[in-house]
Amino acid sequence: MSLFFALFTNKGFTLNNQQFVLLRVTDEKTILARGKTPNTAPVTIQKTNQAVVIGIGEKDAQAGSMSIAVGKIADYMEGVGY
């Protein structure tokens, strides 16, 4: 696991003043997380060559849909050089 992802594994992480717990890391460039109670919103974070795409869903959002949307944005950004 790279240093980029190792930072998230111990106690979770804070994003926009909300606590999140790491669920899993896929393909060394995507982080899937969920907010800690009471904020159980899904989060997908994907890095590109020069950027990080972050998607935070509503409390009742589908995590799979979030992951697909963030992946498409990240793929587009990589395709245009980011």
C-alpha positions as CSV (number, residue, x, y, z in Angstrom):
1,M,0.0,0.0,0.0
2,S,1.4,3.4,-1.0
3,L,2.0,6.3,1.4
4,F,-1.0,8.1,-0.2
5,F,-3.3,5.5,1.2
6,A,-1.5,4.6,4.4
7,L,-2.4,8.0,5.7
8,F,-6.1,7.0,5.8
9,T,-5.9,3.6,7.5
10,N,-5.3,4.2,11.2
11,K,-8.1,6.3,12.5
12,G,-9.9,7.3,9.4
13,F,-9.8,10.8,8.1
14,T,-11.5,14.2,8.3
15,L,-12.9,15.9,5.2
16,N,-14.9,19.1,5.2
17,N,-15.0,18.8,9.1
18,Q,-16.6,15.4,9.0
19,Q,-15.1,12.1,10.1
20,F,-14.8,9.2,7.7
21,V,-13.8,5.6,8.0
22,L,-11.8,3.8,5.3
23,L,-13.7,0.9,3.7
24,R,-11.2,-0.3,1.1
25,V,-8.6,0.8,-1.4
26,T,-9.0,-0.4,-5.0
27,D,-6.4,-0.5,-7.7
28,E,-3.9,1.7,-5.7
29,K,-5.7,4.9,-6.8
30,T,-9.2,4.8,-5.3
31,I,-10.3,5.1,-1.7
32,L,-13.8,4.1,-0.7
33,A,-15.1,5.4,2.6
34,R,-18.2,6.1,4.6
35,G,-18.9,8.8,7.1
36,K,-19.0,7.9,10.8
37,T,-22.4,8.1,12.6
38,P,-24.5,10.2,12.3
39,N,-23.1,11.2,8.9
40,T,-23.1,7.9,7.0
41,A,-22.6,9.5,3.5
42,P,-20.4,7.5,1.1
43,V,-17.1,9.0,-0.2
44,T,-15.0,8.1,-3.2
45,I,-11.6,9.6,-3.6
46,Q,-9.5,8.9,-6.8
47,K,-6.2,10.2,-7.7
48,T,-5.1,11.1,-11.2
49,N,-1.6,12.0,-12.4
50,Q,-2.0,15.6,-11.2
51,A,-5.2,15.9,-9.3
52,V,-7.5,14.2,-6.7
53,V,-11.2,13.8,-7.5
54,I,-13.4,13.7,-4.4
55,G,-17.1,12.8,-4.4
56,I,-19.2,13.0,-1.3
57,G,-22.7,11.7,-1.5
58,E,-25.8,12.5,0.5
59,K,-26.6,10.3,3.5
60,D,-28.8,7.9,1.4
61,A,-26.6,7.9,-1.7
62,Q,-25.6,4.6,-3.3
63,A,-21.8,4.1,-2.9
64,G,-21.5,2.2,-6.2
65,S,-23.0,5.1,-8.1
66,M,-20.6,7.5,-6.4
67,S,-17.7,5.3,-7.3
68,I,-18.7,5.1,-10.9
69,A,-19.2,8.8,-11.2
70,V,-15.9,9.7,-9.6
71,G,-14.2,7.1,-11.8
72,K,-15.6,8.6,-15.0
73,I,-14.5,12.1,-14.0
74,A,-11.0,10.9,-13.0
75,D,-10.7,9.0,-16.3
76,Y,-11.7,12.1,-18.3
77,M,-9.1,14.2,-16.4
78,E,-6.4,11.7,-17.0
79,G,-7.3,11.6,-20.7
80,V,-6.8,15.4,-21.0
81,G,-3.5,15.3,-19.1
82,Y,-4.4,15.7,-15.5
